[in-house]
Amino acid sequence: MRTALITGTIFFFVLILIIVFQNISGGAWVYILFFSYTANSGYVQPMIYMALLGFLFGAVSTLLITSLVNSGKDEEAPGGANW
């Protein structure tokens, strides 16, 4: 499961980076992957897509961090095991 979470985190992070670097020029158009939006087409739909992408990235990242933190507790030997 940890491998799937790492893969998902990297995937969503790369998608966010692609969108950021597409829009770094600051032009009149906003690109979200292969779709462009102008001021006439409205910004509600791209904002919903970006919010959904950010939510998914946050959820997968939180699950990954929780999995990594809790895995250390399972591998510890019980107290006094080396006596």
mmCIF file of the N, C-alpha and C atoms, coordinates in Angstrom:
data_MODEL
# 
_entry.id   MODEL 
# 
loop_
_atom_site.group_PDB 
_atom_site.id 
_atom_site.type_symbol 
_atom_site.label_atom_id 
_atom_site.label_alt_id 
_atom_site.label_comp_id 
_atom_site.label_asym_id 
_atom_site.label_entity_id 
_atom_site.label_seq_id 
_atom_site.pdbx_PDB_ins_code 
_atom_site.Cartn_x 
_atom_site.Cartn_y 
_atom_site.Cartn_z 
_atom_site.occupancy 
_atom_site.B_iso_or_equiv 
_atom_site.pdbx_formal_charge 
_atom_site.auth_seq_id 
_atom_site.auth_comp_id 
_atom_site.auth_asym_id 
_atom_site.auth_atom_id 
_atom_site.pdbx_PDB_model_num 
ATOM 1   N N  . MET A 1 1  ? 0.827   -1.192  0.000   1.00 0.00 ? 1  MET A N  1 
ATOM 2   C CA . MET A 1 1  ? 0.000   0.000   0.000   1.00 0.00 ? 1  MET A CA 1 
ATOM 3   C C  . MET A 1 1  ? 0.872   1.257   0.000   1.00 0.00 ? 1  MET A C  1 
ATOM 4   N N  . ARG A 1 2  ? 2.020   1.169   0.658   1.00 0.00 ? 2  ARG A N  1 
ATOM 5   C CA . ARG A 1 2  ? 2.894   2.325   0.719   1.00 0.00 ? 2  ARG A CA 1 
ATOM 6   C C  . ARG A 1 2  ? 3.391   2.709   -0.667  1.00 0.00 ? 2  ARG A C  1 
ATOM 7   N N  . THR A 1 3  ? 3.649   1.720   -1.520  1.00 0.00 ? 3  THR A N  1 
ATOM 8   C CA . THR A 1 3  ? 4.113   2.004   -2.881  1.00 0.00 ? 3  THR A CA 1 
ATOM 9   C C  . THR A 1 3  ? 3.035   2.722   -3.684  1.00 0.00 ? 3  THR A C  1 
ATOM 10  N N  . ALA A 1 4  ? 1.800   2.316   -3.522  1.00 0.00 ? 4  ALA A N  1 
ATOM 11  C CA . ALA A 1 4  ? 0.695   2.978   -4.233  1.00 0.00 ? 4  ALA A CA 1 
ATOM 12  C C  . ALA A 1 4  ? 0.526   4.417   -3.752  1.00 0.00 ? 4  ALA A C  1 
ATOM 13  N N  . LEU A 1 5  ? 0.696   4.656   -2.475  1.00 0.00 ? 5  LEU A N  1 
ATOM 14  C CA . LEU A 1 5  ? 0.574   6.009   -1.947  1.00 0.00 ? 5  LEU A CA 1 
ATOM 15  C C  . LEU A 1 5  ? 1.715   6.901   -2.425  1.00 0.00 ? 5  LEU A C  1 
ATOM 16  N N  . ILE A 1 6  ? 2.936   6.354   -2.479  1.00 0.00 ? 6  ILE A N  1 
ATOM 17  C CA . ILE A 1 6  ? 4.061   7.127   -2.992  1.00 0.00 ? 6  ILE A CA 1 
ATOM 18  C C  . ILE A 1 6  ? 3.848   7.456   -4.460  1.00 0.00 ? 6  ILE A C  1 
ATOM 19  N N  . THR A 1 7  ? 3.377   6.482   -5.226  1.00 0.00 ? 7  THR A N  1 
ATOM 20  C CA . THR A 1 7  ? 3.108   6.704   -6.645  1.00 0.00 ? 7  THR A CA 1 
ATOM 21  C C  . THR A 1 7  ? 2.012   7.745   -6.836  1.00 0.00 ? 7  THR A C  1 
ATOM 22  N N  . GLY A 1 8  ? 0.953   7.671   -6.063  1.00 0.00 ? 8  GLY A N  1 
ATOM 23  C CA . GLY A 1 8  ? -0.132  8.643   -6.161  1.00 0.00 ? 8  GLY A CA 1 
ATOM 24  C C  . GLY A 1 8  ? 0.306   10.042  -5.787  1.00 0.00 ? 8  GLY A C  1 
ATOM 25  N N  . THR A 1 9  ? 1.130   10.151  -4.746  1.00 0.00 ? 9  THR A N  1 
ATOM 26  C CA . THR A 1 9  ? 1.629   11.462  -4.331  1.00 0.00 ? 9  THR A CA 1 
ATOM 27  C C  . THR A 1 9  ? 2.503   12.081  -5.416  1.00 0.00 ? 9  THR A C  1 
ATOM 28  N N  . ILE A 1 10 ? 3.394   11.287  -5.987  1.00 0.00 ? 10 ILE A N  1 
ATOM 29  C CA . ILE A 1 10 ? 4.255   11.790  -7.062  1.00 0.00 ? 10 ILE A CA 1 
ATOM 30  C C  . ILE A 1 10 ? 3.429   12.170  -8.279  1.00 0.00 ? 10 ILE A C  1 
ATOM 31  N N  . PHE A 1 11 ? 2.429   11.366  -8.613  1.00 0.00 ? 11 PHE A N  1 
ATOM 32  C CA . PHE A 1 11 ? 1.580   11.646  -9.771  1.00 0.00 ? 11 PHE A CA 1 
ATOM 33  C C  . PHE A 1 11 ? 0.850   12.978  -9.621  1.00 0.00 ? 11 PHE A C  1 
ATOM 34  N N  . PHE A 1 12 ? 0.201   13.198  -8.481  1.00 0.00 ? 12 PHE A N  1 
ATOM 35  C CA . PHE A 1 12 ? -0.537  14.447  -8.278  1.00 0.00 ? 12 PHE A CA 1 
ATOM 36  C C  . PHE A 1 12 ? 0.407   15.640  -8.179  1.00 0.00 ? 12 PHE A C  1 
ATOM 37  N N  . PHE A 1 13 ? 1.594   15.441  -7.588  1.00 0.00 ? 13 PHE A N  1 
ATOM 38  C CA . PHE A 1 13 ? 2.564   16.520  -7.505  1.00 0.00 ? 13 PHE A CA 1 
ATOM 39  C C  . PHE A 1 13 ? 3.048   16.931  -8.897  1.00 0.00 ? 13 PHE A C  1 
ATOM 40  N N  . VAL A 1 14 ? 3.296   15.959  -9.755  1.00 0.00 ? 14 VAL A N  1 
ATOM 41  C CA . VAL A 1 14 ? 3.731   16.263  -11.118 1.00 0.00 ? 14 VAL A CA 1 
ATOM 42  C C  . VAL A 1 14 ? 2.616   16.970  -11.894 1.00 0.00 ? 14 VAL A C  1 
ATOM 43  N N  . LEU A 1 15 ? 1.370   16.552  -11.719 1.00 0.00 ? 15 LEU A N  1 
ATOM 44  C CA . LEU A 1 15 ? 0.264   17.244  -12.379 1.00 0.00 ? 15 LEU A CA 1 
ATOM 45  C C  . LEU A 1 15 ? 0.175   18.707  -11.937 1.00 0.00 ? 15 LEU A C  1 
ATOM 46  N N  . ILE A 1 16 ? 0.337   18.952  -10.658 1.00 0.00 ? 16 ILE A N  1 
ATOM 47  C CA . ILE A 1 16 ? 0.292   20.327  -10.169 1.00 0.00 ? 16 ILE A CA 1 
ATOM 48  C C  . ILE A 1 16 ? 1.459   21.133  -10.731 1.00 0.00 ? 16 ILE A C  1 
ATOM 49  N N  . LEU A 1 17 ? 2.647   20.534  -10.797 1.00 0.00 ? 17 LEU A N  1 
ATOM 50  C CA . LEU A 1 17 ? 3.795   21.238  -11.372 1.00 0.00 ? 17 LEU A CA 1 
ATOM 51  C C  . LEU A 1 17 ? 3.596   21.548  -12.849 1.00 0.00 ? 17 LEU A C  1 
ATOM 52  N N  . ILE A 1 18 ? 3.001   20.638  -13.595 1.00 0.00 ? 18 ILE A N  1 
ATOM 53  C CA . ILE A 1 18 ? 2.719   20.880  -15.015 1.00 0.00 ? 18 ILE A CA 1 
ATOM 54  C C  . ILE A 1 18 ? 1.793   22.075  -15.167 1.00 0.00 ? 18 ILE A C  1 
ATOM 55  N N  . ILE A 1 19 ? 0.762   22.123  -14.365 1.00 0.00 ? 19 ILE A N  1 
ATOM 56  C CA . ILE A 1 19 ? -0.200  23.231  -14.453 1.00 0.00 ? 19 ILE A CA 1 
ATOM 57  C C  . ILE A 1 19 ? 0.464   24.548  -14.060 1.00 0.00 ? 19 ILE A C  1 
ATOM 58  N N  . VAL A 1 20 ? 1.298   24.527  -13.037 1.00 0.00 ? 20 VAL A N  1 
ATOM 59  C CA . VAL A 1 20 ? 1.974   25.754  -12.606 1.00 0.00 ? 20 VAL A CA 1 
ATOM 60  C C  . VAL A 1 20 ? 2.909   26.268  -13.688 1.00 0.00 ? 20 VAL A C  1 
ATOM 61  N N  . PHE A 1 21 ? 3.708   25.378  -14.279 1.00 0.00 ? 21 PHE A N  1 
ATOM 62  C CA . PHE A 1 21 ? 4.654   25.831  -15.287 1.00 0.00 ? 21 PHE A CA 1 
ATOM 63  C C  . PHE A 1 21 ? 3.972   26.203  -16.602 1.00 0.00 ? 21 PHE A C  1 
ATOM 64  N N  . GLN A 1 22 ? 2.794   25.676  -16.891 1.00 0.00 ? 22 GLN A N  1 
ATOM 65  C CA . GLN A 1 22 ? 2.053   26.117  -18.063 1.00 0.00 ? 22 GLN A CA 1 
ATOM 66  C C  . GLN A 1 22 ? 1.563   27.548  -17.889 1.00 0.00 ? 22 GLN A C  1 
ATOM 67  N N  . ASN A 1 23 ? 1.245   27.934  -16.678 1.00 0.00 ? 23 ASN A N  1 
ATOM 68  C CA . ASN A 1 23 ? 0.652   29.243  -16.418 1.00 0.00 ? 23 ASN A CA 1 
ATOM 69  C C  . ASN A 1 23 ? 1.647   30.251  -15.866 1.00 0.00 ? 23 ASN A C  1 
ATOM 70  N N  . ILE A 1 24 ? 2.923   29.946  -15.899 1.00 0.00 ? 24 ILE A N  1 
ATOM 71  C CA . ILE A 1 24 ? 3.905   30.840  -15.301 1.00 0.00 ? 24 ILE A CA 1 
ATOM 72  C C  . ILE A 1 24 ? 4.088   32.122  -16.107 1.00 0.00 ? 24 ILE A C  1 
ATOM 73  N N  . SER A 1 25 ? 3.703   32.127  -17.365 1.00 0.00 ? 25 SER A N  1 
ATOM 74  C CA . SER A 1 25 ? 3.892   33.327  -18.192 1.00 0.00 ? 25 SER A CA 1 
ATOM 75  C C  . SER A 1 25 ? 2.967   34.459  -17.766 1.00 0.00 ? 25 SER A C  1 
ATOM 76  N N  . GLY A 1 26 ? 1.862   34.145  -17.147 1.00 0.00 ? 26 GLY A N  1 
ATOM 77  C CA . GLY A 1 26 ? 0.946   35.178  -16.665 1.00 0.00 ? 26 GLY A CA 1 
ATOM 78  C C  . GLY A 1 26 ? 0.153   35.835  -17.775 1.00 0.00 ? 26 GLY A C  1 
ATOM 79  N N  . GLY A 1 27 ? -0.113  35.109  -18.828 1.00 0.00 ? 27 GLY A N  1 
ATOM 80  C CA . GLY A 1 27 ? -0.885  35.663  -19.941 1.00 0.00 ? 27 GLY A CA 1 
ATOM 81  C C  . GLY A 1 27 ? -2.356  35.765  -19.627 1.00 0.00 ? 27 GLY A C  1 
ATOM 82  N N  . ALA A 1 28 ? -3.136  36.064  -20.632 1.00 0.00 ? 28 ALA A N  1 
ATOM 83  C CA . ALA A 1 28 ? -4.579  36.226  -20.456 1.00 0.00 ? 28 ALA A CA 1 
ATOM 84  C C  . ALA A 1 28 ? -5.288  34.877  -20.409 1.00 0.00 ? 28 ALA A C  1 
ATOM 85  N N  . TRP A 1 29 ? -4.589  33.810  -20.737 1.00 0.00 ? 29 TRP A N  1 
ATOM 86  C CA . TRP A 1 29 ? -5.210  32.486  -20.761 1.00 0.00 ? 29 TRP A CA 1 
ATOM 87  C C  . TRP A 1 29 ? -4.709  31.666  -19.588 1.00 0.00 ? 29 TRP A C  1 
ATOM 88  N N  . VAL A 1 30 ? -5.551  30.791  -19.114 1.00 0.00 ? 30 VAL A N  1 
ATOM 89  C CA . VAL A 1 30 ? -5.178  29.849  -18.060 1.00 0.00 ? 30 VAL A CA 1 
ATOM 90  C C  . VAL A 1 30 ? -5.231  28.460  -18.667 1.00 0.00 ? 30 VAL A C  1 
ATOM 91  N N  . TYR A 1 31 ? -4.142  27.725  -18.527 1.00 0.00 ? 31 TYR A N  1 
ATOM 92  C CA . TYR A 1 31 ? -4.090  26.360  -19.040 1.00 0.00 ? 31 TYR A CA 1 
ATOM 93  C C  . TYR A 1 31 ? -4.215  25.382  -17.894 1.00 0.00 ? 31 TYR A C  1 
ATOM 94  N N  . ILE A 1 32 ? -5.077  24.409  -18.072 1.00 0.00 ? 32 ILE A N  1 
ATOM 95  C CA . ILE A 1 32 ? -5.135  23.279  -17.152 1.00 0.00 ? 32 ILE A CA 1 
ATOM 96  C C  . ILE A 1 32 ? -4.984  22.045  -18.012 1.00 0.00 ? 32 ILE A C  1 
ATOM 97  N N  . LEU A 1 33 ? -3.804  21.492  -17.965 1.00 0.00 ? 33 LEU A N  1 
ATOM 98  C CA . LEU A 1 33 ? -3.364  20.382  -18.795 1.00 0.00 ? 33 LEU A CA 1 
ATOM 99  C C  . LEU A 1 33 ? -3.551  20.736  -20.258 1.00 0.00 ? 33 LEU A C  1 
ATOM 100 N N  . PHE A 1 34 ? -4.491  20.176  -20.968 1.00 0.00 ? 34 PHE A N  1 
ATOM 101 C CA . PHE A 1 34 ? -4.612  20.433  -22.400 1.00 0.00 ? 34 PHE A CA 1 
ATOM 102 C C  . PHE A 1 34 ? -5.727  21.412  -22.742 1.00 0.00 ? 34 PHE A C  1 
ATOM 103 N N  . PHE A 1 35 ? -6.368  21.988  -21.750 1.00 0.00 ? 35 PHE A N  1 
ATOM 104 C CA . PHE A 1 35 ? -7.493  22.888  -21.996 1.00 0.00 ? 35 PHE A CA 1 
ATOM 105 C C  . PHE A 1 35 ? -7.103  24.305  -21.615 1.00 0.00 ? 35 PHE A C  1 
ATOM 106 N N  . SER A 1 36 ? -7.496  25.259  -22.427 1.00 0.00 ? 36 SER A N  1 
ATOM 107 C CA . SER A 1 36 ? -7.210  26.656  -22.105 1.00 0.00 ? 36 SER A CA 1 
ATOM 108 C C  . SER A 1 36 ? -8.519  27.381  -21.821 1.00 0.00 ? 36 SER A C  1 
ATOM 109 N N  . TYR A 1 37 ? -8.452  28.303  -20.881 1.00 0.00 ? 37 TYR A N  1 
ATOM 110 C CA . TYR A 1 37 ? -9.610  29.081  -20.482 1.00 0.00 ? 37 TYR A CA 1 
ATOM 111 C C  . TYR A 1 37 ? -9.262  30.560  -20.604 1.00 0.00 ? 37 TYR A C  1 
ATOM 112 N N  . THR A 1 38 ? -10.167 31.331  -21.174 1.00 0.00 ? 38 THR A N  1 
ATOM 113 C CA . THR A 1 38 ? -9.967  32.769  -21.292 1.00 0.00 ? 38 THR A CA 1 
ATOM 114 C C  . THR A 1 38 ? -10.885 33.482  -20.312 1.00 0.00 ? 38 THR A C  1 
ATOM 115 N N  . ALA A 1 39 ? -10.801 34.792  -20.297 1.00 0.00 ? 39 ALA A N  1 
ATOM 116 C CA . ALA A 1 39 ? -11.660 35.565  -19.409 1.00 0.00 ? 39 ALA A CA 1 
ATOM 117 C C  . ALA A 1 39 ? -13.123 35.448  -19.818 1.00 0.00 ? 39 ALA A C  1 
ATOM 118 N N  . ASN A 1 40 ? -13.379 35.204  -21.103 1.00 0.00 ? 40 ASN A N  1 
ATOM 119 C CA . ASN A 1 40 ? -14.757 35.068  -21.570 1.00 0.00 ? 40 ASN A CA 1 
ATOM 120 C C  . ASN A 1 40 ? -15.374 33.724  -21.205 1.00 0.00 ? 40 ASN A C  1 
ATOM 121 N N  . SER A 1 41 ? -14.559 32.703  -21.020 1.00 0.00 ? 41 SER A N  1 
ATOM 122 C CA . SER A 1 41 ? -15.107 31.382  -20.721 1.00 0.00 ? 41 SER A CA 1 
ATOM 123 C C  . SER A 1 41 ? -15.377 31.182  -19.235 1.00 0.00 ? 41 SER A C  1 
ATOM 124 N N  . GLY A 1 42 ? -14.889 32.070  -18.407 1.00 0.00 ? 42 GLY A N  1 
ATOM 125 C CA . GLY A 1 42 ? -15.143 31.958  -16.970 1.00 0.00 ? 42 GLY A CA 1 
ATOM 126 C C  . GLY A 1 42 ? -14.070 31.142  -16.279 1.00 0.00 ? 42 GLY A C  1 
ATOM 127 N N  . TYR A 1 43 ? -13.893 31.437  -15.004 1.00 0.00 ? 43 TYR A N  1 
ATOM 128 C CA . TYR A 1 43 ? -12.842 30.776  -14.242 1.00 0.00 ? 43 TYR A CA 1 
ATOM 129 C C  . TYR A 1 43 ? -13.384 29.822  -13.187 1.00 0.00 ? 43 TYR A C  1 
ATOM 130 N N  . VAL A 1 44 ? -14.666 29.579  -13.176 1.00 0.00 ? 44 VAL A N  1 
ATOM 131 C CA . VAL A 1 44 ? -15.232 28.706  -12.149 1.00 0.00 ? 44 VAL A CA 1 
ATOM 132 C C  . VAL A 1 44 ? -14.808 27.256  -12.373 1.00 0.00 ? 44 VAL A C  1 
ATOM 133 N N  . GLN A 1 45 ? -14.918 26.784  -13.584 1.00 0.00 ? 45 GLN A N  1 
ATOM 134 C CA . GLN A 1 45 ? -14.574 25.393  -13.873 1.00 0.00 ? 45 GLN A CA 1 
ATOM 135 C C  . GLN A 1 45 ? -13.093 25.096  -13.613 1.00 0.00 ? 45 GLN A C  1 
ATOM 136 N N  . PRO A 1 46 ? -12.141 25.923  -14.085 1.00 0.00 ? 46 PRO A N  1 
ATOM 137 C CA . PRO A 1 46 ? -10.743 25.610  -13.753 1.00 0.00 ? 46 PRO A CA 1 
ATOM 138 C C  . PRO A 1 46 ? -10.439 25.695  -12.259 1.00 0.00 ? 46 PRO A C  1 
ATOM 139 N N  . MET A 1 47 ? -11.114 26.592  -11.548 1.00 0.00 ? 47 MET A N  1 
ATOM 140 C CA . MET A 1 47 ? -10.887 26.672  -10.107 1.00 0.00 ? 47 MET A CA 1 
ATOM 141 C C  . MET A 1 47 ? -11.400 25.428  -9.399  1.00 0.00 ? 47 MET A C  1 
ATOM 142 N N  . ILE A 1 48 ? -12.504 24.890  -9.861  1.00 0.00 ? 48 ILE A N  1 
ATOM 143 C CA . ILE A 1 48 ? -13.023 23.643  -9.286  1.00 0.00 ? 48 ILE A CA 1 
ATOM 144 C C  . ILE A 1 48 ? -12.055 22.501  -9.555  1.00 0.00 ? 48 ILE A C  1 
ATOM 145 N N  . TYR A 1 49 ? -11.497 22.447  -10.772 1.00 0.00 ? 49 TYR A N  1 
ATOM 146 C CA . TYR A 1 49 ? -10.529 21.395  -11.101 1.00 0.00 ? 49 TYR A CA 1 
ATOM 147 C C  . TYR A 1 49 ? -9.272  21.502  -10.243 1.00 0.00 ? 49 TYR A C  1 
ATOM 148 N N  . MET A 1 50 ? -8.783  22.718  -10.054 1.00 0.00 ? 50 MET A N  1 
ATOM 149 C CA . MET A 1 50 ? -7.585  22.900  -9.240  1.00 0.00 ? 50 MET A CA 1 
ATOM 150 C C  . MET A 1 50 ? -7.851  22.577  -7.772  1.00 0.00 ? 50 MET A C  1 
ATOM 151 N N  . ALA A 1 51 ? -9.025  22.939  -7.278  1.00 0.00 ? 51 ALA A N  1 
ATOM 152 C CA . ALA A 1 51 ? -9.373  22.611  -5.889  1.00 0.00 ? 51 ALA A CA 1 
ATOM 153 C C  . ALA A 1 51 ? -9.482  21.101  -5.709  1.00 0.00 ? 51 ALA A C  1 
ATOM 154 N N  . LEU A 1 52 ? -10.067 20.413  -6.676  1.00 0.00 ? 52 LEU A N  1 
ATOM 155 C CA . LEU A 1 52 ? -10.180 18.958  -6.606  1.00 0.00 ? 52 LEU A CA 1 
ATOM 156 C C  . LEU A 1 52 ? -8.804  18.307  -6.667  1.00 0.00 ? 52 LEU A C  1 
ATOM 157 N N  . LEU A 1 53 ? -7.949  18.803  -7.538  1.00 0.00 ? 53 LEU A N  1 
ATOM 158 C CA . LEU A 1 53 ? -6.601  18.263  -7.643  1.00 0.00 ? 53 LEU A CA 1 
ATOM 159 C C  . LEU A 1 53 ? -5.813  18.500  -6.352  1.00 0.00 ? 53 LEU A C  1 
ATOM 160 N N  . GLY A 1 54 ? -5.946  19.670  -5.763  1.00 0.00 ? 54 GLY A N  1 
ATOM 161 C CA . GLY A 1 54 ? -5.285  19.957  -4.494  1.00 0.00 ? 54 GLY A CA 1 
ATOM 162 C C  . GLY A 1 54 ? -5.818  19.101  -3.357  1.00 0.00 ? 54 GLY A C  1 
ATOM 163 N N  . PHE A 1 55 ? -7.122  18.873  -3.355  1.00 0.00 ? 55 PHE A N  1 
ATOM 164 C CA . PHE A 1 55 ? -7.722  18.013  -2.331  1.00 0.00 ? 55 PHE A CA 1 
ATOM 165 C C  . PHE A 1 55 ? -7.201  16.585  -2.454  1.00 0.00 ? 55 PHE A C  1 
ATOM 166 N N  . LEU A 1 56 ? -7.153  16.066  -3.674  1.00 0.00 ? 56 LEU A N  1 
ATOM 167 C CA . LEU A 1 56 ? -6.656  14.703  -3.874  1.00 0.00 ? 56 LEU A CA 1 
ATOM 168 C C  . LEU A 1 56 ? -5.186  14.586  -3.482  1.00 0.00 ? 56 LEU A C  1 
ATOM 169 N N  . PHE A 1 57 ? -4.388  15.584  -3.846  1.00 0.00 ? 57 PHE A N  1 
ATOM 170 C CA . PHE A 1 57 ? -2.975  15.580  -3.460  1.00 0.00 ? 57 PHE A CA 1 
ATOM 171 C C  . PHE A 1 57 ? -2.830  15.594  -1.942  1.00 0.00 ? 57 PHE A C  1 
ATOM 172 N N  . GLY A 1 58 ? -3.603  16.418  -1.272  1.00 0.00 ? 58 GLY A N  1 
ATOM 173 C CA . GLY A 1 58 ? -3.543  16.489  0.187   1.00 0.00 ? 58 GLY A CA 1 
ATOM 174 C C  . GLY A 1 58 ? -3.988  15.203  0.858   1.00 0.00 ? 58 GLY A C  1 
ATOM 175 N N  . ALA A 1 59 ? -5.031  14.592  0.328   1.00 0.00 ? 59 ALA A N  1 
ATOM 176 C CA . ALA A 1 59 ? -5.532  13.346  0.919   1.00 0.00 ? 59 ALA A CA 1 
ATOM 177 C C  . ALA A 1 59 ? -4.521  12.219  0.761   1.00 0.00 ? 59 ALA A C  1 
ATOM 178 N N  . VAL A 1 60 ? -3.954  12.085  -0.434  1.00 0.00 ? 60 VAL A N  1 
ATOM 179 C CA . VAL A 1 60 ? -2.978  11.013  -0.658  1.00 0.00 ? 60 VAL A CA 1 
ATOM 180 C C  . VAL A 1 60 ? -1.711  11.265  0.146   1.00 0.00 ? 60 VAL A C  1 
ATOM 181 N N  . SER A 1 61 ? -1.276  12.512  0.232   1.00 0.00 ? 61 SER A N  1 
ATOM 182 C CA . SER A 1 61 ? -0.080  12.836  1.011   1.00 0.00 ? 61 SER A CA 1 
ATOM 183 C C  . SER A 1 61 ? -0.303  12.555  2.498   1.00 0.00 ? 61 SER A C  1 
ATOM 184 N N  . THR A 1 62 ? -1.483  12.891  3.000   1.00 0.00 ? 62 THR A N  1 
ATOM 185 C CA . THR A 1 62 ? -1.791  12.627  4.399   1.00 0.00 ? 62 THR A CA 1 
ATOM 186 C C  . THR A 1 62 ? -1.821  11.132  4.685   1.00 0.00 ? 62 THR A C  1 
ATOM 187 N N  . LEU A 1 63 ? -2.406  10.358  3.796   1.00 0.00 ? 63 LEU A N  1 
ATOM 188 C CA . LEU A 1 63 ? -2.412  8.899   3.973   1.00 0.00 ? 63 LEU A CA 1 
ATOM 189 C C  . LEU A 1 63 ? -0.999  8.336   3.943   1.00 0.00 ? 63 LEU A C  1 
ATOM 190 N N  . LEU A 1 64 ? -0.156  8.860   3.058   1.00 0.00 ? 64 LEU A N  1 
ATOM 191 C CA . LEU A 1 64 ? 1.232   8.390   2.991   1.00 0.00 ? 64 LEU A CA 1 
ATOM 192 C C  . LEU A 1 64 ? 1.979   8.710   4.271   1.00 0.00 ? 64 LEU A C  1 
ATOM 193 N N  . ILE A 1 65 ? 1.862   9.925   4.764   1.00 0.00 ? 65 ILE A N  1 
ATOM 194 C CA . ILE A 1 65 ? 2.566   10.319  5.985   1.00 0.00 ? 65 ILE A CA 1 
ATOM 195 C C  . ILE A 1 65 ? 2.055   9.522   7.182   1.00 0.00 ? 65 ILE A C  1 
ATOM 196 N N  . THR A 1 66 ? 0.748   9.312   7.251   1.00 0.00 ? 66 THR A N  1 
ATOM 197 C CA . THR A 1 66 ? 0.177   8.503   8.337   1.00 0.00 ? 66 THR A CA 1 
ATOM 198 C C  . THR A 1 66 ? 0.691   7.073   8.272   1.00 0.00 ? 66 THR A C  1 
ATOM 199 N N  . SER A 1 67 ? 0.778   6.528   7.076   1.00 0.00 ? 67 SER A N  1 
ATOM 200 C CA . SER A 1 67 ? 1.287   5.175   6.906   1.00 0.00 ? 67 SER A CA 1 
ATOM 201 C C  . SER A 1 67 ? 2.749   5.075   7.319   1.00 0.00 ? 67 SER A C  1 
ATOM 202 N N  . LEU A 1 68 ? 3.554   6.078   6.961   1.00 0.00 ? 68 LEU A N  1 
ATOM 203 C CA . LEU A 1 68 ? 4.969   6.052   7.323   1.00 0.00 ? 68 LEU A CA 1 
ATOM 204 C C  . LEU A 1 68 ? 5.179   6.215   8.826   1.00 0.00 ? 68 LEU A C  1 
ATOM 205 N N  . VAL A 1 69 ? 4.381   7.054   9.456   1.00 0.00 ? 69 VAL A N  1 
ATOM 206 C CA . VAL A 1 69 ? 4.521   7.268   10.898  1.00 0.00 ? 69 VAL A CA 1 
ATOM 207 C C  . VAL A 1 69 ? 4.082   6.031   11.665  1.00 0.00 ? 69 VAL A C  1 
ATOM 208 N N  . ASN A 1 70 ? 2.999   5.420   11.262  1.00 0.00 ? 70 ASN A N  1 
ATOM 209 C CA . ASN A 1 70 ? 2.484   4.256   11.983  1.00 0.00 ? 70 ASN A CA 1 
ATOM 210 C C  . ASN A 1 70 ? 3.277   2.989   11.712  1.00 0.00 ? 70 ASN A C  1 
ATOM 211 N N  . SER A 1 71 ? 4.026   2.921   10.613  1.00 0.00 ? 71 SER A N  1 
ATOM 212 C CA . SER A 1 71 ? 4.779   1.708   10.312  1.00 0.00 ? 71 SER A CA 1 
ATOM 213 C C  . SER A 1 71 ? 5.950   1.531   11.273  1.00 0.00 ? 71 SER A C  1 
ATOM 214 N N  . GLY A 1 72 ? 6.512   2.607   11.784  1.00 0.00 ? 72 GLY A N  1 
ATOM 215 C CA . GLY A 1 72 ? 7.616   2.508   12.738  1.00 0.00 ? 72 GLY A CA 1 
ATOM 216 C C  . GLY A 1 72 ? 7.181   1.895   14.056  1.00 0.00 ? 72 GLY A C  1 
ATOM 217 N N  . LYS A 1 73 ? 5.956   2.087   14.449  1.00 0.00 ? 73 LYS A N  1 
ATOM 218 C CA . LYS A 1 73 ? 5.448   1.533   15.706  1.00 0.00 ? 73 LYS A CA 1 
ATOM 219 C C  . LYS A 1 73 ? 5.258   0.023   15.610  1.00 0.00 ? 73 LYS A C  1 
ATOM 220 N N  . ASP A 1 74 ? 4.934   -0.486  14.428  1.00 0.00 ? 74 ASP A N  1 
ATOM 221 C CA . ASP A 1 74 ? 4.698   -1.920  14.269  1.00 0.00 ? 74 ASP A CA 1 
ATOM 222 C C  . ASP A 1 74 ? 6.001   -2.712  14.269  1.00 0.00 ? 74 ASP A C  1 
ATOM 223 N N  . GLU A 1 75 ? 7.109   -2.107  13.871  1.00 0.00 ? 75 GLU A N  1 
ATOM 224 C CA . GLU A 1 75 ? 8.358   -2.833  13.743  1.00 0.00 ? 75 GLU A CA 1 
ATOM 225 C C  . GLU A 1 75 ? 9.188   -2.838  15.020  1.00 0.00 ? 75 GLU A C  1 
ATOM 226 N N  . GLU A 1 76 ? 8.773   -2.107  16.038  1.00 0.00 ? 76 GLU A N  1 
ATOM 227 C CA . GLU A 1 76 ? 9.537   -2.058  17.278  1.00 0.00 ? 76 GLU A CA 1 
ATOM 228 C C  . GLU A 1 76 ? 9.360   -3.347  18.074  1.00 0.00 ? 76 GLU A C  1 
ATOM 229 N N  . ALA A 1 77 ? 10.407  -3.749  18.717  1.00 0.00 ? 77 ALA A N  1 
ATOM 230 C CA . ALA A 1 77 ? 10.329  -4.909  19.587  1.00 0.00 ? 77 ALA A CA 1 
ATOM 231 C C  . ALA A 1 77 ? 9.657   -4.477  20.891  1.00 0.00 ? 77 ALA A C  1 
ATOM 232 N N  . PRO A 1 78 ? 8.952   -5.403  21.544  1.00 0.00 ? 78 PRO A N  1 
ATOM 233 C CA . PRO A 1 78 ? 8.317   -5.038  22.811  1.00 0.00 ? 78 PRO A CA 1 
ATOM 234 C C  . PRO A 1 78 ? 9.383   -4.702  23.868  1.00 0.00 ? 78 PRO A C  1 
ATOM 235 N N  . GLY A 1 79 ? 9.006   -3.890  24.827  1.00 0.00 ? 79 GLY A N  1 
ATOM 236 C CA . GLY A 1 79 ? 9.928   -3.480  25.867  1.00 0.00 ? 79 GLY A CA 1 
ATOM 237 C C  . GLY A 1 79 ? 10.463  -4.649  26.676  1.00 0.00 ? 79 GLY A C  1 
ATOM 238 N N  . GLY A 1 80 ? 11.759  -4.667  26.958  1.00 0.00 ? 80 GLY A N  1 
ATOM 239 C CA . GLY A 1 80 ? 12.376  -5.745  27.721  1.00 0.00 ? 80 GLY A CA 1 
ATOM 240 C C  . GLY A 1 80 ? 12.647  -6.986  26.917  1.00 0.00 ? 80 GLY A C  1 
ATOM 241 N N  . ALA A 1 81 ? 12.558  -6.918  25.580  1.00 0.00 ? 81 ALA A N  1 
ATOM 242 C CA . ALA A 1 81 ? 12.760  -8.108  24.752  1.00 0.00 ? 81 ALA A CA 1 
ATOM 243 C C  . ALA A 1 81 ? 14.229  -8.523  24.710  1.00 0.00 ? 81 ALA A C  1 
ATOM 244 N N  . ASN A 1 82 ? 15.132  -7.597  24.962  1.00 0.00 ? 82 ASN A N  1 
ATOM 245 C CA . ASN A 1 82 ? 16.559  -7.946  24.899  1.00 0.00 ? 82 ASN A CA 1 
ATOM 246 C C  . ASN A 1 82 ? 17.115  -8.404  26.247  1.00 0.00 ? 82 ASN A C  1 
ATOM 247 N N  . TRP A 1 83 ? 16.318  -8.585  27.243  1.00 0.00 ? 83 TRP A N  1 
ATOM 248 C CA . TRP A 1 83 ? 16.786  -9.012  28.557  1.00 0.00 ? 83 TRP A CA 1 
ATOM 249 C C  . TRP A 1 83 ? 16.967  -10.495 28.588  1.00 0.00 ? 83 TRP A C  1 
# 
